[in-house]
């Protein structure tokens, strides 16, 4: 699977049966530096692949852009990466770990204080914010205006449908996933995997941006893990009305969902789920 997974030797120990050497598949984790018009904006640890979508979704989540026409193009360029570059002490040209994004001339470029000039972990993007005040970015879209509904049966089926499309997870057990589904027809639009749950969501939002699908009205965003504050924020920034997670939300996630008009469902497993905000969109009967 290219740079998404990699084979590594391991020693497998089975109690009562001894040990043996074997090869194991691991999820690839490498840094991606996102630049805007040549200036560094963010560095995140991600699974390589769909980097342009990741950068586009990140810019939507940060409130820099909100429509396809504002995103001109993006190109990988040389820089610190793995392998090669500053991280390994060598210089090997293009490592595909630096992406430079060009925006439309009328787009206001990100303020310098928003730049995340340090590495964030693969599980947390919000910790890279310059300040707590920068977290609640004003969205161009209002999920509260979306009157779409979804049946509880259809929502309960999404975690299994998402798992079926997690090809890399099946091999490694080490990747998060996010998927977009039509709330009425159940049609799957896109599924993306990444070592970072926030990166997986940025990739699907970036897909929507590049396909001129923003705001994402009438859809359900299904995620494979918990619903953090940042995932709710990203959903709101993209105009998504319903966020479904297989695990728990945080208190801040539930509060933001309530205030923003987003339906937040957690512990969506089997035949049960907990709805933490705007339950009127989920038709239990």
C-alpha positions in Angstrom: 0.0 0.0 0.0 2.9 2.3 -0.8 3.7 4.7 2.0 0.5 4.1 4.0 1.8 0.8 5.5 5.2 -0.7 6.0 6.5 -4.1 6.9 8.7 -4.5 10.1 10.2 -7.5 11.8 8.7 -8.4 15.1 9.0 -11.2 17.7 5.5 -12.6 18.4 5.2 -14.2 21.8 2.4 -16.5 22.6 2.1 -17.6 26.3 2.5 -21.3 26.5 3.8 -21.6 23.0 7.1 -19.6 23.0 8.1 -17.0 20.5 8.8 -16.7 16.8 10.0 -14.1 14.3 7.6 -12.7 11.8 6.9 -9.6 9.7 4.1 -7.2 10.7 2.4 -4.3 9.0 2.6 -0.9 10.7 0.8 2.3 9.8 3.2 4.8 8.4 3.5 8.1 10.4 5.5 11.0 8.9 5.5 14.7 9.4 3.8 17.0 6.9 4.6 20.7 6.8 1.9 22.8 5.3 3.0 26.1 3.7 0.7 28.8 2.4 2.2 30.9 -0.4 5.7 29.7 0.6 5.3 30.5 4.3 5.1 27.7 7.0 1.7 27.4 8.6 1.5 24.0 10.4 3.3 20.7 10.9 1.3 17.6 11.8 2.1 13.9 12.0 0.0 12.1 9.4 -0.2 9.0 7.3 1.0 9.9 3.8 -1.6 10.1 1.1 -4.3 12.6 0.1 -2.1 15.4 1.4 -3.8 18.0 -0.7 -7.1 17.1 0.8 -5.5 17.2 4.2 -4.2 20.7 3.6 -7.4 21.9 2.1 -9.5 20.6 4.9 -7.1 22.1 7.5 -7.5 25.5 5.9 -11.3 25.1 6.0 -11.2 24.1 9.6 -9.1 27.1 10.5 -11.4 29.5 8.7 -8.9 30.5 6.1 -11.0 29.4 3.2 -14.6 28.1 2.7 -15.0 27.5 -1.1 -13.3 25.8 -4.0 -12.4 28.9 -5.8 -10.2 30.1 -3.0 -7.9 27.1 -3.3 -5.8 27.4 -6.4 -3.4 24.5 -6.2 -0.8 22.7 -4.1 2.6 21.2 -4.8 5.0 18.9 -2.8 8.4 20.4 -2.5 11.7 19.5 -0.9 12.3 19.8 2.8 12.7 18.1 6.1 11.1 14.6 5.9 11.3 10.9 6.6 13.6 9.6 5.2 16.0 12.3 4.3 16.0 16.0 5.2 16.6 17.6 8.5 15.0 14.8 10.6 17.6 12.3 9.5 20.5 14.6 9.1 20.7 14.1 5.3 19.5 16.0 2.3 17.6 13.9 -0.3 15.6 16.4 -2.3 11.8 16.0 -2.4 10.6 13.8 0.5 6.9 14.6 -0.1 6.6 15.8 3.4 6.3 19.5 2.6 3.2 20.9 0.8 3.0 24.4 -0.5 -0.6 25.7 -1.1 -1.4 28.6 -3.4 -4.6 30.5 -2.6 -6.7 32.9 -4.7 -5.4 36.6 -4.6 -8.4 37.8 -2.7 -7.9 35.4 0.2 -6.6 36.9 3.5 -3.5 34.9 4.4 -3.4 33.3 7.8 -2.1 35.6 10.6 1.4 34.7 11.8 0.2 34.1 15.3 -1.9 31.2 14.0 1.1 29.3 12.6 1.9 26.1 14.5 5.6 26.3 14.4 6.1 23.0 16.2 5.2 19.4 15.8 1.8 18.3 17.0 1.0 14.8 18.0 -1.0 12.5 15.7 -3.9 12.3 18.2 -4.3 16.0 19.0 -4.4 19.0 16.7 -6.0 21.5 19.0 -3.0 21.5 21.3 -1.1 23.3 18.5 -3.3 26.4 18.8 -1.5 29.6 19.5 -4.1 30.4 22.2 -7.4 29.2 23.5 -9.0 32.2 21.9 -8.1 30.9 18.5 -10.1 27.6 19.0 -13.6 28.8 18.4 -13.2 30.0 14.9 -16.3 31.6 13.4 -17.8 29.4 10.7 -19.0 30.6 7.3 -21.7 28.0 7.6 -24.6 27.4 10.0 -25.5 23.7 10.7 -28.5 24.8 12.7 -30.3 25.7 9.4 -30.0 22.2 8.0 -33.3 20.4 8.5 -32.1 17.0 7.3 -33.1 13.9 9.3 -31.6 10.4 9.5 -33.2 7.2 10.7 -31.7 5.6 13.8 -31.4 2.3 11.9 -29.3 3.9 9.1 -27.1 5.7 11.6 -26.5 2.5 13.6 -25.3 0.8 10.4 -22.6 3.4 9.6 -19.8 2.2 12.0 -19.8 -1.3 10.3 -19.9 0.3 6.9 -17.0 2.5 7.8 -15.0 -0.5 9.1 -15.6 -2.3 5.8 -13.7 0.5 4.0 -10.8 0.7 6.4 -8.4 -1.3 4.2 -5.2 -0.1 6.0 -6.7 -0.6 9.4 -7.4 -4.2 8.6 -3.7 -4.7 8.0 -2.3 -2.6 10.8 -5.0 -2.0 13.5 -3.4 1.5 13.9 -5.4 4.0 11.9 -8.5 6.2 12.5 -11.1 6.7 9.8 -13.7 9.3 8.8 -16.5 8.9 6.3 -19.1 11.1 4.7 -22.6 9.6 4.0 -25.8 11.0 2.6 -28.2 11.2 5.5 -31.2 10.3 3.4 -30.0 7.8 0.8 -27.1 6.4 2.8 -24.8 6.9 -0.2 -21.1 6.8 0.8 -19.2 9.8 -0.6 -15.7 9.3 0.7 -13.7 7.5 3.4 -10.2 8.4 4.5 -7.8 6.8 7.0 -5.0 8.4 9.0 -3.0 7.9 12.2 -4.6 11.1 13.4 -8.4 11.3 13.9 -8.3 15.0 13.1 -6.3 14.4 10.0 -8.8 11.8 8.7 -11.6 14.4 9.2 -9.6 17.1 7.5 -9.0 14.8 4.5 -12.8 14.2 4.0 -13.5 17.9 4.4 -10.6 18.6 1.9 -12.3 16.1 -0.5 -15.5 18.1 -0.3 -13.6 21.4 -0.8 -11.8 20.1 -3.9 -15.1 18.7 -5.3 -16.9 22.0 -4.6 -19.3 20.3 -2.1 -19.1 22.9 0.7 -21.1 23.4 2.8 -21.7 19.7 3.5 -25.4 19.9 4.0 -27.5 16.8 4.3 -24.6 14.5 5.4 -23.5 12.4 8.3 -19.8 12.5 9.3 -19.0 9.1 10.8 -15.7 8.7 12.8 -14.1 5.6 14.1 -13.1 6.9 17.5 -14.2 9.4 20.1 -15.7 12.9 19.3 -13.3 15.5 20.6 -13.9 19.2 20.6 -11.8 19.7 17.5 -13.7 17.2 15.5 -17.0 19.0 16.3 -15.3 22.3 15.4 -14.2 20.9 12.1 -17.7 19.6 11.4 -19.2 23.0 12.1 -16.7 24.8 10.0 -17.7 22.5 7.0 -21.4 22.9 7.6 -21.9 19.3 8.6 -25.2 18.8 10.5 -24.7 15.3 12.0 -21.5 13.8 13.6 -21.6 10.2 14.7 -18.8 8.5 16.7 -18.4 5.0 18.0 -16.9 6.2 21.3 -17.5 9.0 23.7 -17.6 12.8 23.2 -16.0 15.2 25.6 -17.9 17.8 27.6 -16.6 20.6 25.3 -17.6 18.7 22.2 -21.1 18.3 23.5 -21.3 22.0 24.5 -20.0 23.2 21.1 -22.4 20.9 19.2 -25.4 22.2 21.2 -24.4 25.8 20.7 -23.7 25.3 17.0 -26.8 23.4 16.0 -25.0 20.2 15.2 -26.4 16.7 16.1 -23.8 14.7 18.1 -24.2 11.0 18.6 -21.8 8.9 20.6 -21.3 5.2 21.5 -23.0 4.3 18.2 -22.6 0.6 18.5 -24.9 -2.3 17.6 -28.4 -1.3 18.4 -27.8 1.6 20.8 -26.4 5.1 20.7 -26.4 8.2 22.9 -27.5 11.5 21.4 -25.9 14.5 23.1 -27.3 17.4 21.1 -30.2 18.1 18.7 -31.7 14.7 18.8 -34.6 15.8 16.7 -32.6 15.0 13.5 -32.5 11.3 14.5 -35.7 9.4 13.8 -35.9 6.7 16.4 -39.2 5.3 15.1 
